[in-house]
Amino acid sequence: MLSHKHLLNLFNTQENKFIFFSSLSYEDKIFILENIHRKIKNEIISKLEDSEIVEIFERLDPDQVADLLQGLEGRKKTNVFLQLNKDLKVKVDFLLKFAPKSAAGIMSLNYIHINVTTTKKDILERIKKHLDSGKKEPTILVLDRDGHFIGELRISRLLFDTKQEDLFSNLKILP
């Protein structure tokens, strides 16, 4: 199994990136999509079958899905959107209502959401990716096992709580 760093280097050297991308697992496809230039990302996504796009989108955060959907053209964009699960569709629809450069659009996308079972290591990796993409320090929204918002995880909890079970014991409740 290739490390993600090696996988990304290998991807970048490929003559036909789409064929290489198509051969990857969903986990690796998502890693590649999160770490390549927007133009290449949009080219790859636009060549995939709608059902495969939906499969990938349902493994991403709603803000990532909204960004990628904006790179699709007309009918393909509509078809993919209509195939998303209901919960994701509602969240993505909300995000797409804002112009990307508007204050509301920027504000709406400066968060990450995690599940109560997400490990501290995974949370820190998500924060790093968020910051590396040029965004500001994110608000960390916590979802219960059913996908309902239950509160905000303060970054200070990540710094001072050493036990996984302590991370979610004192969430900031959101209105």
DRENDO-1510 file (C-alpha; in Angstrom, 1 decimal, always signed):
<recs>
REC; n; res; u; v; w
REC; 1; MET; +0.0; +0.0; +0.0 .
REC; 2; LEU; +1.3; +3.4; -1.0 .
REC; 3; SER; +1.6; +6.3; +1.4 .
REC; 4; HIS; -0.6; +9.2; +0.6 .
REC; 5; LYS; +2.5; +11.4; -0.1 .
REC; 6; HIS; +3.8; +8.8; -2.6 .
REC; 7; LEU; +0.4; +8.3; -4.1 .
REC; 8; LEU; +0.0; +12.0; -4.8 .
REC; 9; ASN; +3.5; +12.2; -6.3 .
REC; 10; LEU; +2.6; +9.2; -8.5 .
REC; 11; PHE; -0.7; +10.8; -9.6 .
REC; 12; ASN; +1.1; +14.1; -10.5 .
REC; 13; THR; +3.5; +12.2; -12.9 .
REC; 14; GLN; +0.7; +10.4; -14.8 .
REC; 15; GLU; +0.2; +11.2; -18.4 .
REC; 16; ASN; -3.5; +10.2; -18.1 .
REC; 17; LYS; -4.5; +11.2; -14.6 .
REC; 18; PHE; -8.2; +10.2; -15.2 .
REC; 19; ILE; -7.3; +6.5; -15.9 .
REC; 20; PHE; -5.0; +6.4; -12.8 .
REC; 21; PHE; -7.6; +8.1; -10.7 .
REC; 22; SER; -10.3; +5.6; -11.8 .
REC; 23; SER; -8.2; +2.7; -10.6 .
REC; 24; LEU; -8.0; +4.0; -7.0 .
REC; 25; SER; -10.0; +3.1; -3.9 .
REC; 26; TYR; -12.6; +5.6; -2.8 .
REC; 27; GLU; -10.3; +6.6; +0.2 .
REC; 28; ASP; -7.4; +7.3; -2.2 .
REC; 29; LYS; -9.7; +9.1; -4.7 .
REC; 30; ILE; -10.9; +11.4; -1.9 .
REC; 31; PHE; -7.3; +12.1; -0.8 .
REC; 32; ILE; -6.3; +12.9; -4.3 .
REC; 33; LEU; -9.3; +15.3; -4.7 .
REC; 34; GLU; -8.4; +17.1; -1.5 .
REC; 35; ASN; -4.8; +17.7; -2.6 .
REC; 36; ILE; -4.9; +18.6; -6.3 .
REC; 37; HIS; -5.5; +21.9; -8.1 .
REC; 38; ARG; -9.1; +22.9; -8.6 .
REC; 39; LYS; -8.8; +22.8; -12.5 .
REC; 40; ILE; -7.6; +19.2; -12.5 .
REC; 41; LYS; -10.1; +18.2; -9.9 .
REC; 42; ASN; -13.0; +19.6; -12.0 .
REC; 43; GLU; -11.7; +17.9; -15.1 .
REC; 44; ILE; -11.6; +14.5; -13.4 .
REC; 45; ILE; -15.0; +14.8; -11.7 .
REC; 46; SER; -16.6; +15.9; -14.9 .
REC; 47; LYS; -15.4; +12.7; -16.7 .
REC; 48; LEU; -16.8; +10.3; -14.0 .
REC; 49; GLU; -20.2; +8.6; -14.3 .
REC; 50; ASP; -22.9; +10.3; -12.2 .
REC; 51; SER; -23.2; +7.3; -9.8 .
REC; 52; GLU; -19.5; +7.4; -9.1 .
REC; 53; ILE; -19.6; +11.1; -8.4 .
REC; 54; VAL; -22.4; +10.6; -6.0 .
REC; 55; GLU; -20.5; +7.7; -4.3 .
REC; 56; ILE; -17.5; +10.1; -3.8 .
REC; 57; PHE; -19.6; +13.1; -2.7 .
REC; 58; GLU; -21.4; +11.1; +0.0 .
REC; 59; ARG; -18.0; +10.5; +1.6 .
REC; 60; LEU; -17.1; +14.3; +1.7 .
REC; 61; ASP; -18.1; +17.3; +3.8 .
REC; 62; PRO; -21.0; +19.3; +2.4 .
REC; 63; ASP; -18.8; +22.3; +1.8 .
REC; 64; GLN; -16.4; +20.1; -0.3 .
REC; 65; VAL; -19.4; +18.8; -2.3 .
REC; 66; ALA; -20.8; +22.3; -2.9 .
REC; 67; ASP; -17.3; +23.4; -4.2 .
REC; 68; LEU; -17.1; +20.3; -6.5 .
REC; 69; LEU; -20.7; +20.6; -7.7 .
REC; 70; GLN; -20.0; +24.2; -8.9 .
REC; 71; GLY; -17.3; +22.8; -11.2 .
REC; 72; LEU; -19.9; +20.6; -13.0 .
REC; 73; GLU; -21.9; +21.7; -16.1 .
REC; 74; GLY; -25.7; +22.0; -16.3 .
REC; 75; ARG; -27.4; +18.6; -16.6 .
REC; 76; LYS; -24.6; +16.6; -15.0 .
REC; 77; LYS; -24.7; +19.0; -12.0 .
REC; 78; THR; -28.4; +18.6; -11.7 .
REC; 79; ASN; -28.4; +14.8; -12.1 .
REC; 80; VAL; -25.7; +14.4; -9.5 .
REC; 81; PHE; -27.4; +16.7; -7.0 .
REC; 82; LEU; -30.7; +14.9; -7.4 .
REC; 83; GLN; -29.0; +11.5; -6.6 .
REC; 84; LEU; -27.4; +12.7; -3.3 .
REC; 85; ASN; -28.9; +11.4; +0.0 .
REC; 86; LYS; -31.6; +13.7; +1.5 .
REC; 87; ASP; -29.4; +15.0; +4.4 .
REC; 88; LEU; -26.5; +15.9; +2.2 .
REC; 89; LYS; -28.8; +17.4; -0.5 .
REC; 90; VAL; -30.3; +19.8; +2.1 .
REC; 91; LYS; -26.9; +20.9; +3.4 .
REC; 92; VAL; -25.4; +21.4; +0.0 .
REC; 93; ASP; -28.4; +23.2; -1.3 .
REC; 94; PHE; -28.0; +25.7; +1.7 .
REC; 95; LEU; -24.4; +26.2; +0.9 .
REC; 96; LEU; -25.0; +26.8; -2.8 .
REC; 97; LYS; -27.4; +29.6; -2.1 .
REC; 98; PHE; -24.5; +31.9; -1.2 .
REC; 99; ALA; -22.2; +33.4; -3.8 .
REC; 100; PRO; -18.7; +32.0; -3.0 .
REC; 101; LYS; -17.1; +35.4; -2.5 .
REC; 102; SER; -20.0; +36.9; -0.4 .
REC; 103; ALA; -19.6; +37.3; +3.3 .
REC; 104; ALA; -22.3; +34.7; +3.9 .
REC; 105; GLY; -20.6; +32.2; +1.5 .
REC; 106; ILE; -17.2; +32.6; +3.1 .
REC; 107; MET; -18.6; +32.4; +6.6 .
REC; 108; SER; -20.7; +29.3; +5.9 .
REC; 109; LEU; -17.7; +27.4; +4.6 .
REC; 110; ASN; -15.4; +28.1; +7.5 .
REC; 111; TYR; -16.2; +25.0; +9.5 .
REC; 112; ILE; -15.6; +21.3; +9.6 .
REC; 113; HIS; -18.0; +18.8; +11.0 .
REC; 114; ILE; -17.0; +15.6; +12.8 .
REC; 115; ASN; -18.8; +12.7; +14.3 .
REC; 116; VAL; -18.6; +11.9; +18.1 .
REC; 117; THR; -16.6; +8.9; +17.1 .
REC; 118; THR; -13.9; +10.8; +15.2 .
REC; 119; THR; -10.5; +10.4; +16.8 .
REC; 120; LYS; -8.3; +13.3; +18.0 .
REC; 121; LYS; -5.7; +12.4; +15.4 .
REC; 122; ASP; -8.3; +12.6; +12.6 .
REC; 123; ILE; -9.7; +15.9; +13.9 .
REC; 124; LEU; -6.2; +17.4; +13.9 .
REC; 125; GLU; -5.6; +16.1; +10.3 .
REC; 126; ARG; -8.9; +17.7; +9.2 .
REC; 127; ILE; -8.0; +21.0; +10.8 .
REC; 128; LYS; -4.5; +20.9; +9.1 .
REC; 129; LYS; -6.1; +20.3; +5.7 .
REC; 130; HIS; -8.6; +23.1; +6.3 .
REC; 131; LEU; -5.8; +25.5; +7.2 .
REC; 132; ASP; -3.5; +24.3; +4.4 .
REC; 133; SER; -6.3; +25.1; +1.9 .
REC; 134; GLY; -6.0; +28.8; +2.8 .
REC; 135; LYS; -9.0; +29.0; +5.1 .
REC; 136; LYS; -9.0; +30.5; +8.6 .
REC; 137; GLU; -9.2; +28.5; +11.8 .
REC; 138; PRO; -12.4; +26.4; +11.5 .
REC; 139; THR; -15.3; +26.1; +13.8 .
REC; 140; ILE; -15.6; +22.4; +14.6 .
REC; 141; LEU; -19.2; +21.2; +14.6 .
REC; 142; VAL; -19.9; +17.9; +16.2 .
REC; 143; LEU; -22.6; +15.5; +15.0 .
REC; 144; ASP; -24.1; +12.6; +17.0 .
REC; 145; ARG; -24.2; +9.1; +15.5 .
REC; 146; ASP; -27.4; +10.0; +13.6 .
REC; 147; GLY; -25.8; +13.0; +11.9 .
REC; 148; HIS; -27.6; +15.7; +14.1 .
REC; 149; PHE; -25.7; +18.7; +15.3 .
REC; 150; ILE; -25.0; +18.6; +19.0 .
REC; 151; GLY; -22.5; +21.3; +19.6 .
REC; 152; GLU; -19.1; +22.9; +18.9 .
REC; 153; LEU; -15.8; +21.4; +19.9 .
REC; 154; ARG; -13.4; +24.1; +21.0 .
REC; 155; ILE; -9.8; +23.7; +19.7 .
REC; 156; SER; -8.5; +24.2; +23.3 .
REC; 157; ARG; -10.1; +20.8; +24.1 .
REC; 158; LEU; -7.8; +19.2; +21.5 .
REC; 159; LEU; -4.8; +20.8; +23.2 .
REC; 160; PHE; -5.6; +19.9; +26.8 .
REC; 161; ASP; -7.8; +16.7; +26.8 .
REC; 162; THR; -5.5; +13.7; +26.5 .
REC; 163; LYS; -8.3; +11.1; +26.6 .
REC; 164; GLN; -10.5; +10.5; +23.6 .
REC; 165; GLU; -13.6; +10.2; +25.8 .
REC; 166; ASP; -13.0; +13.6; +27.4 .
REC; 167; LEU; -13.0; +15.5; +24.0 .
REC; 168; PHE; -16.8; +15.6; +23.7 .
REC; 169; SER; -17.7; +15.8; +27.4 .
REC; 170; ASN; -18.1; +19.6; +27.5 .
REC; 171; LEU; -19.2; +20.8; +24.0 .
REC; 172; LYS; -20.3; +24.4; +23.5 .
REC; 173; ILE; -24.0; +24.2; +22.7 .
REC; 174; LEU; -25.0; +26.0; +19.5 .
REC; 175; PRO; -28.2; +28.0; +19.3 .
</recs>
